[in-house]
Amino acid sequence: MEQEIVEQNFSPMAPAQIDRLVVRSGDLKGELVAFAQGPRYARRLEARLDEAADRLGHLDEATVVETIDHFALQYRLADGSTVVERFVAQRRPPLSEEERAMLLGWRDVVEGVFEVKHVDRSAATLHNLVDDLVYRVHSNMGWRALRKLRTGMFAAARIVPLHPDTDAWLITGNLSTYPRGYGAELAQAAVQTLTAHPQLLRRNPELLRKGWEMQAEARADFIDLFGTDLLILTPGEAQDRLREYHRHRQEKILADLDDTAAAKVRRDGPSLDELSALPEDLLDADTIGLVCDEIEGFCYYADFGRLDALFTDPALVRDRASLTQLREYLNDDSVSPRVIRRLVQRHPENADTVFRALLRKQSFTWEQDGEELLRRRKKSHYDHEPLPGITPVGTRLAELLRAR
């Protein structure tokens, strides 16, 4: 779980050039915000503010600033473009190439919980607990905006690249600061952010590599224990197997720790019951497909046994409930195309019969048409590179979590 903090490779751009860009960014950000708040986008921005108020139960100044900032830089309009892209295209007089590149780079927003490593007269060096990267961050509001930062403090902020030709970064929106004693609580917030948005791992190739390694190890343990990476079980049996698996993993991990650390894990770590708990919506299923997949990690599929029986005995295509179940799997975007492929790979000789009955298309063959069917029905699964199902954390974040 531990790795070295990855430092950004800072650009050799001269400090005077960076200072000039920081100052210019302030003027252009003001123009962009005014553009986003203009009558053309008023209805959509008001809807975003209403959503924020409903989510939080109130609407304070910080939330308004953050909502407008997100709307200007990241919100997708009906044609897929962003407000900042339209601003860059429509601004008169036209922006210079340097200014265009700077503003379009702002779409790459990093939201994080940062530990302050160093502060000088022009910038702060911040370690993001979420992606375990270090950023040198400026403010277009000048030194006064950074003056409240002290080494060892923490901050929550949104930052954007200053310009593609430099690795300097720029605060966008609010900068919330916290004393160093808040580290443990903020570490928990960082974990929640990373768990909810595992795509943040892509910013740090080292963390991403570690995640794949951890997942491969967990899967190898599952296969060593059960002889396969797929079990079809009742909910009760599934919880028993999960308990057995997590006990096996826990014993393996504890064997590598000293007595003090092992005692702390036993005392403070999640219980076997917590680790083995199934999602509530699976408890009433007849069977559960418990998969420890090479790419997607642990996956649970309700009533998987019925589909496995369908592909085992294609005469069951006359059973409307079985075909309905397969249609739901095919149309449900939360169901990975990999699980459909698994059913086919387990019973390849029967796939054509099953899908012809489902699609009412006698010319269908899985070999020729199967992948196109999955790409059409499961489009979102092909829009990005996969991520490991296990999300590792950096060394410093792990330290703060242990302190909590």
Disulfide bonds with the S-S distance in Angstrom:
none
